[in-house]
Amino acid sequence: MPSLRLASLTCSNTDILHALGATRQLVAVDSHSDAPGVDHAARLGPDLNIDVDALIAARPDLVLASLSVPGMERVVEAVQAAGLPTLILDPVSVPDVLRDIRVIGTALG
């Protein structure tokens, strides 16, 4: 099974992907993501002002978004309107973050 091409719209999701060993699969990240090894990924701008056209051009198989960033609903709507597969997370507690790590791991196979 080929690796998924991933995009992360928040640095917290980028950090989770890095921890799961999926850094090389990232094709696009928000401008605040600073996990080691993301230099190859296209920069999409700040999390609340994602360049959706640049995201589309990166051709991700899966976009990770997080509603825990206030105002991110508008960005998520634009990404979904563009027809990109999106995994939307919304952690508000440590157990939620742990659940999200498992959800992301499952999505990555």
N, C-alpha and C positions, 0 to 999 in steps of 0.2 A: 504494500500500500504506500503510495507516494506521500511525502510530508505535505501537510496543509500550509498554504501561504496565509500568514496571519497578519492582522493589523490590530494595534492597540490604541485606543483613544484616550487612555488615562495612564499615568505613570504607575499607579498601583497595579493595574493589570499587566503592564510590561514587566514589573518586578516579579509578579507571580509566574509569568511565562518564563522569565529568566531562571527562577528557582526550579521550575519543572524541566529545565534543559531545552527549551524551545526557542532560545534567542535567535538562532540561525534561521528559523522559519519566519521571523518577522520581516515583512516587506514594507511596513509603514508604521510609524508611531507618532504620538503627539510631541510637541516641541519640548515638553517638560521631562520626558522619559530620559533617564540617565543611567539605566542599568548597563553593566559592562557588556560590550559586544553588540550594541545596537547601532553603531556608526554606519553600517551598510544600509539601514532602513531609511526609506523616504521620510522626511519630516513634514507633518501635516498642519502645523500651527498649534496654538494653545488649545487645550481640551474643550473650551467653550466656543472656539472659533475654528473648528476643523475645516480644512479645505477639502470639501467632498469631491470635487473634480480630481484633485491629486490622489485622494483615496481610491477613487474608481480607477485611475490610471495605474495604480499599484497592483490591481487585479487580485485582491485577497480572496481566499476561499472562505474565510471567517473573520469577522470584525468583532473585537471585544470592546464593549462599552460599559459604563458604570453610571447608574442613576444616583449614586451617592455623591456625585458632584452636582451641587444645585445649579439648575439651568441646563443640564445635559439633555433634558428631554427633547429640546429643539434640535440638537445635533443628531440624536438617535432617530428622530422622525425623518430628517433629511437623508440619513444613511439608508434607512429602510425604504424610503421613497425611491432611492437610487437602485433598489433591488438587491442590495448586498446582504448576504447571510450574516445575521448579527446575534451574538450572545450577549444579553443584557444582564448585568449583575447589579445588585443593590444592597451591599452589606452595610449593616448598621451596628454590628457587634462582632466580637471575636469568633463566636460560633458561626456567624454568617460568613466570615472570611474563610474559615476552615471548610465550610460547605462549598463555597465558591471555588476554592482550590480543587476540591474533588470534582466539581462540575466541569471545570476547565480541563482537568486531567482526563476525564471521560471523553470530552469533546475532541481531545487530541489523540485519543485511542491508547 
